[in-house]
Amino acid sequence: MAAPKKGRGSTGGQGKPGRALALILIAMVALTGGMFLSGHTTPRLGIDLAGGTSITLKAKSQPGKPDAINETNMNTAVSIIERRVNGLGVSEAEVQTQGKSNIIVNIPKGTNSKQAREQVGTTAQLYFRPVLTVAGGEPTPTGSASPSPSGTGKPSATPSAKASDPETASDGKGTPAASATTQGRAVTGALKKDPTPGASASGKPADTPPAASGTPDPATAALEKKFTALDCRDAAARAKAGDAVKPEDPTVACSSEGDAKYLLGPAEVSGTDVDDAKAQFDQQRGIWLVSMEFTDKGSKKFQTITKKLSAQQSPQNQFAISLDGEVVSAPQVNETLSGSAEISGSFTQQSAEDLANVLSYGALPLSFTEDTVTTVTAALGGEQLKAGLIAGAIGLALVVIYLVAYYRGLAVIALLSLLASGILTYTIMALLGPAIGFALNLPAVCGAIVAIGITADSFIVYFERIRDEIREGRTLRPAVERAWPRARRTILVSDFVSFLAAAVLFLVTVGKVQGFAFTLGLTTLLDVVVVFLFTKPVMTLMARTKFFADGNSWSGLDPKRLGAKPPLRRTRRVNARTDHPKEA
C-alpha cells in the first residue's frame, strides 16, 4: 500500500526559506540607508535625556465664565499649544495637562526654546474693534496736553490698497491730544456715536437713547476715568488694560509699543473668523507682513464693519487689530473691503512668522500665566540612562549565557535573530524622530529592554517545540516543520497579549509613560516580523547542515541528550480470523 503524499502546507515553506530572508534583509538595508541619507543616525532624545526647558502654565479664570476651566478647554489648549510648537519645528516637545488648571510644556535642548516659550502661553485672542478715540500713551493730568503719536514704525494693517495707517493718532491732521477734560468728553461723545452695527459701545442696543448731555451713565464714566488714567508706557498697565472685558463690551487698549492708547468699541470680527494666516515678504515695500484669509462668515462680518467705518470721520474710520488686549495696528478704512487683510509694518521675519503661526492654529480657549520656568539638565537623565543601559547589558548577557548553556548551537540562531531585531528597532526609532516627532526617553529605553525578554521567549517556544518533536523520534528536518505550526500559534497569542497591553497603556496614559508603551508595542510587532521572516527560515536552512541534522552534541538537538524514543514505525493491523466447523 502506497504511503500518503504530504500536502504542501505541511512543509511550511521548507523549500524556499531564502525568499523570506531576502525580504527582511532588503528591509534592513533600506531602513539603514534611509537613516544615513536623512542625516538622522541617532534617535531623538527626550527632555529627560537631552535636557531642555520645562514651562508650567496656569489657567486664569474667565470673566463671566466661572466654569471655563474644564477638561474640554484644557485639552483644546493642549492641542493648540502642541500644534503651535510643532509649527516651529519643535516636534519632540511634550505638552500635557497636570491637575485641573495646569499645562506642562517640555521643550528639549537644541530647539528654539526661547521662540517656543513666547508662543506657548500666548492666548492669541484676536479681535477687530472699531476705534472710538485715541490719545498719547501717557496719562494726561487735568489742564495739560500731550503730543499725539505719529504711528510711524508700528505694525499696520492693510486690508486693501486703500486702507492705510493714520498719520496721527488723534484727528489724522497732527492735532495734539486734548486735555483730560476734553478726553472725557470725547469718550462720552464717542460712546453715543458708536458706528458699529447692532449694539452701542456701552453694550446697549443701538436704539437705546443716550444719556443726557453732561450726565453720562456710570459705565461710561468709569470708562472715561480708565481711559484718562491709563499709562501705556507701563508694561504691567498695558498688559492689564483689557482684562475681564467681554468681546461685546467696549474697552481701552494700548498699542504694542505703548505710545498710544485707544478707546475701542465691541469686537466685530474675531480670530475664529480667520481661516489662514501666512508670513510673507513684500518685495515692493521691502517689509515683512502677515496676510490673513477670513472664513465665509468672517468675510461677511469684515465687509459689513468696513462699510460702516468708511463713512465715518477720523479717527472713527479706523479699526484696531487687537491681539491679546494690545493694538498691533489701527489702519484707516476708506472703502468697503474684501474678506482678506494684511498686518504689516515693523515686523522682522521671526515676529511675522510667530504671529502667523499663532493665528493659523487659533486662539487658546483660556488665558494662561507662566507659573514656573525651569531649565532641565541632562546630567541626571544621562546617569539614569547609563544605569539603565548597564542593567540592559547585564540582562542581555545573562540571556546569552543561558541560551549557550542550555541550547548550545541553537544559541547562534537566537543571537542572529536578536541582532536583526536590534537593527530594525534602532533604525525605525531614528527615522520616527523626524517623521512623527518620536523622542526616546527613559521609559522608552525600559520598553526596549523589556522587549529583549519578549523576543527571547519567542525563540525558546520554537526551540522547545522542535526538541519535543525530536523526543518523539523524528529527524530534524521534519521536526522543524512539524513544530512550526504549534509554535507559531503560541507566539502569536503571546505577542498579541503584549501588544494589546501596550496599546491600552498608550491610550490611557500621557507623557513619558506613553514612550514606554509605544516602544513596547513597536518591538512586539518587530518580534513577529523577525520570528516569521528570519528565525524560522534560518532554522530551516540550519536543519539542512550536517552539524544540526546529525544531532551533534553541541548542536542542542542531540537525540540522546534529549531522551528521544526509537524511530516511529508503522504497525500493521492483524485481523484475527475464527474458523467455525462445518455443521454435519
Beta strands, then each sheet from edge to edge (+ up, - down):
strand 1: 52-60
strand 2: 94-98
strand 3: 102-108
strand 4: 126-136
strand 5: 156-157
strand 6: 251-255
strand 7: 260-264
strand 8: 269-270
strand 9: 274-282
strand 10: 287-294
strand 11: 319-323
strand 12: 326-329
strand 13: 340-347
strand 14: 367-376
sheet 1: 2+ 3- 1+ 14-
sheet 2: 8+ 4- 7+ 6- 12- 11+
sheet 3: 5+ 13- 10+ 9-
end
